[in-house]
Structures are given as structure tokens and as C-alpha cells.
Amino acid sequence: MRTTIDRLMSGVYWSIHNRTKGTFVASSHVSRKASIGRHCWIRQGVEVHDNVSLGDYSYVIGPDTLIDEAAIGKFCSIARNVIIGPVGHHHEWVSTHPFIYSAFYGFVERDKPIPQKSAPVIGNDVWIGMNSVILRGVEIGHGAVIAAGSVVTHNVEPYSIVAGVPARQIKHRFPEEVRRALLELKWWDWGDDRLREALPCLCDVDGFLARYGRGTRPTVGQGADNGLLADEQGTLRGRFGEGYADRKGSKVQPV
Ligand SMILES: CC(C)(COP(=O)(O)OP(=O)(O)OC[C@H]1O[C@@H](n2cnc3c(N)ncnc32)[C@H](O)[C@@H]1OP(=O)(O)O)[C@@H](O)C(=O)NCCC(=O)NCCS
């Protein structure tokens, strides 16, 4: 239960953060333990818990968006009424009810941590449409689009568009050659100056790749560490995937 003092402290903490990091965190329900990058925008009515990292320039719209646990990249767009990384109950136990591990019901003296699947790992430049659910244990590749109303139960390839329940690939954003070039380019790691310079051709993927794509190596900018690692094919490995919760001090263990 959050006290008024806790809410006030959150308000003060985020207003200082907003001034120093150029963010706009409007919700007092964003944990002070969450790692929020530069220029992020989190609207009123969004709940963000402790073990969450959000990369630079990503934004989250409310109301009713909940990010329970996740490593999320830069330049992501997350719509309203989205749930990411909700905790699971154990359907293989005798009962799924929390009285087995929650002190609230009086059967155990102290809350016990229960095993959870790893937190979702979401790449850079991912758009998550409204009313979607991203379950635990999944990885969403860079540049992917999650259509409105999807439930993501499996990994999503970079630059693919998935839709439905469970979410299935409906198409890719670009042909394979373009996808590969963009993944190689990793424009999301560029500094602000280079992005500003590239701005006029960001609405034209062919023009953008013609100018920056053929063997030109961009200067890597200093953006915040978003906890994501990618190999040359753009396959994501969450540095915080397995055992991510541990890094932030939670007692929740991966299954
Ligand atoms: C995913 C999305 C971007 C695709 O847009 P698009 O490229 O114009 O796709 P199309 O309308 O051509 O649809 C392609 C196919 O996918 C299906 N499809 C599209 N969106 C779908 C969805 N949300 N759920 C299920 N199927 C969907 C279409 O029915 C179509 O199927 P068909 O080929 O059998 O007819 C769009 O449908 C969407 O979900 N946008 C999210 C909007 C949103 O949440 N905005 C929040 C503001 S941040």
C-alpha cells in the first residue's frame, strides 16, 4: 500500500529527474528504482515497477499501462493499456492462489519469493500498440511492431509486425536486405548531433541507407545504457534477461 509520503517523495524525485535528464515522468507510480533514460516521456496513469529499464527517448502512454519487469530499448513507443512482463501464478502447484507464499493470508509468516520466468527484453525502436500484453520470457527484436490488441507469447523477429492472440507475424516492415542494413547501422546508438543531421532522410529508408548504410560507420553516441546486447544479426540477448531481477536486488529468481 503506498502512503501519501511515498507518493510525495516520488513526485519530488521525478521532478528533479525531469529537470536533470530532460524526461517527462508525470506519474507518481513510477518506481524510483526503475532506470529511466534521457528524454523519456511517461504519461499520467502509467505504473512502472522496480526492475524496469527504459532506454533514451522511449515513451509510455497511459492510462492503464503497467510495466512490471522488463529491459526496454531506446526510441520505443508504448501505447495505452499495455501490460508488459506481468508476474505469473503457478498453475502446476496444488493452488494458483497466493496464500501459499503471501503473508497477507496468514498461512506463512513472511512473504516468500516465487520463481518467475525471465523479464521480457524489448529492443530499440519497437512500437507496442494499444491493449497489448507482452508476457514474460519473450524477446522482441529491434524495430518490431506489436499490433493493437496482441498477446505476445513467443519471441518476435527484428522489424517484423505481429498481431493477434497469440501474436503471429503478419509481415515485415522492410525487405530482408534493408532489415539487415538497419540492424548493422544501429542508428539508435548515434549521438543527438548525428541524428539531427540525418533527420531529413529518416522518412525515406532507401535515401537513409544510401547516405549512411554502405559501409559507413556511424559515430556511436553516449546514450544511457539500456541493458541490451545484440549480435551482428540483431538477435537480442538481455543482459538482464536471466537473473535480471537479481541485478536490481529483487529476490525473484528466474525459473
Ligand atoms: C499493426 C498495424 C500498424 C498494421 O497496420 P497496416 O500496415 O496498415 O496493416 P494492414 O491494415 O494492411 O493489415 C495487414 C493485415 O494484418 C491484419 N491486422 C492489422 N492489425 C491487426 C490487429 N491489430 N490485430 C489483428 N490483425 C491485424 C489486417 O486485418 C490485415 O489482414 P489481412 O491481410 O488478412 O486482411 C496496425 O494495424 C495497428 O495495430 N496499429 C496500432 C495502432 C495503435 O495501437 N496506436 C496506438 C498509438 S501509440
The ligand as a MOL file (V3000), in Angstrom:
LIG
                    3D

  0  0  0     0  0            999 V3000
M  V30 BEGIN CTAB
M  V30 COUNTS 48 50 0 0 0
M  V30 BEGIN ATOM
M  V30 1 C -0.0470 -3.2480 -36.8940 0
M  V30 2 C -0.5550 -2.0800 -37.7240 0
M  V30 3 C 0.4380 -0.9480 -37.6030 0
M  V30 4 C -0.6040 -2.5980 -39.1590 0
M  V30 5 O -1.0270 -1.5710 -39.9930 0
M  V30 6 P -1.0130 -1.7850 -41.6060 0
M  V30 7 O 0.3840 -1.9600 -42.0820 0
M  V30 8 O -1.7850 -0.6670 -42.1850 0
M  V30 9 O -1.6950 -3.2300 -41.7580 0
M  V30 10 P -2.9720 -3.6380 -42.6170 0
M  V30 11 O -4.1400 -2.8290 -42.1950 0
M  V30 12 O -2.5530 -3.6100 -44.0510 0
M  V30 13 O -3.2190 -5.1270 -42.1320 0
M  V30 14 C -2.4650 -6.2200 -42.6030 0
M  V30 15 C -3.1610 -7.4800 -42.0950 0
M  V30 16 O -2.9950 -7.5560 -40.6700 0
M  V30 17 C -4.2610 -7.5750 -40.0120 0
M  V30 18 N -4.1680 -6.7310 -38.8100 0
M  V30 19 C -3.7790 -5.4510 -38.7480 0
M  V30 20 N -3.8260 -5.0120 -37.4930 0
M  V30 21 C -4.2560 -6.0380 -36.7410 0
M  V30 22 C -4.5090 -6.1850 -35.3580 0
M  V30 23 N -4.3280 -5.1940 -34.5150 0
M  V30 24 N -4.9340 -7.3950 -34.9230 0
M  V30 25 C -5.1220 -8.4150 -35.7810 0
M  V30 26 N -4.8970 -8.3340 -37.1170 0
M  V30 27 C -4.4720 -7.1530 -37.5730 0
M  V30 28 C -5.2390 -6.9840 -41.0280 0
M  V30 29 O -6.5450 -7.4670 -40.7990 0
M  V30 30 C -4.6680 -7.4820 -42.3350 0
M  V30 31 O -5.0370 -8.8300 -42.5120 0
M  V30 32 P -5.4390 -9.3980 -43.9850 0
M  V30 33 O -4.1980 -9.2470 -44.8190 0
M  V30 34 O -5.8370 -10.8040 -43.7250 0
M  V30 35 O -6.5360 -8.5140 -44.4650 0
M  V30 36 C -1.9360 -1.5800 -37.2510 0
M  V30 37 O -2.9380 -2.4960 -37.6500 0
M  V30 38 C -2.0190 -1.4340 -35.7380 0
M  V30 39 O -2.3510 -2.3680 -34.9790 0
M  V30 40 N -1.6960 -0.2070 -35.2480 0
M  V30 41 C -1.6160 0.0610 -33.8260 0
M  V30 42 C -2.3430 1.3930 -33.5070 0
M  V30 43 C -2.1520 1.7600 -32.0830 0
M  V30 44 O -2.2390 0.9560 -31.1920 0
M  V30 45 N -1.8570 3.0330 -31.8500 0
M  V30 46 C -1.5570 3.4950 -30.5070 0
M  V30 47 C -0.8640 4.8210 -30.5640 0
M  V30 48 S 0.8160 4.7230 -29.9020 0
M  V30 END ATOM
M  V30 BEGIN BOND
M  V30 1 1 1 2
M  V30 2 1 2 3
M  V30 3 1 2 4
M  V30 4 1 2 36
M  V30 5 1 4 5
M  V30 6 1 5 6
M  V30 7 2 6 7
M  V30 8 1 6 8
M  V30 9 1 6 9
M  V30 10 1 9 10
M  V30 11 2 10 11
M  V30 12 1 10 12
M  V30 13 1 10 13
M  V30 14 1 13 14
M  V30 15 1 14 15
M  V30 16 1 15 16
M  V30 17 1 15 30
M  V30 18 1 16 17
M  V30 19 1 17 18
M  V30 20 1 17 28
M  V30 21 1 18 19
M  V30 22 1 18 27
M  V30 23 2 19 20
M  V30 24 1 20 21
M  V30 25 1 21 22
M  V30 26 2 21 27
M  V30 27 1 22 23
M  V30 28 2 22 24
M  V30 29 1 24 25
M  V30 30 2 25 26
M  V30 31 1 26 27
M  V30 32 1 28 29
M  V30 33 1 28 30
M  V30 34 1 30 31
M  V30 35 1 31 32
M  V30 36 2 32 33
M  V30 37 1 32 34
M  V30 38 1 32 35
M  V30 39 1 36 37
M  V30 40 1 36 38
M  V30 41 2 38 39
M  V30 42 1 38 40
M  V30 43 1 40 41
M  V30 44 1 41 42
M  V30 45 1 42 43
M  V30 46 2 43 44
M  V30 47 1 43 45
M  V30 48 1 45 46
M  V30 49 1 46 47
M  V30 50 1 47 48
M  V30 END BOND
M  V30 END CTAB
M  END
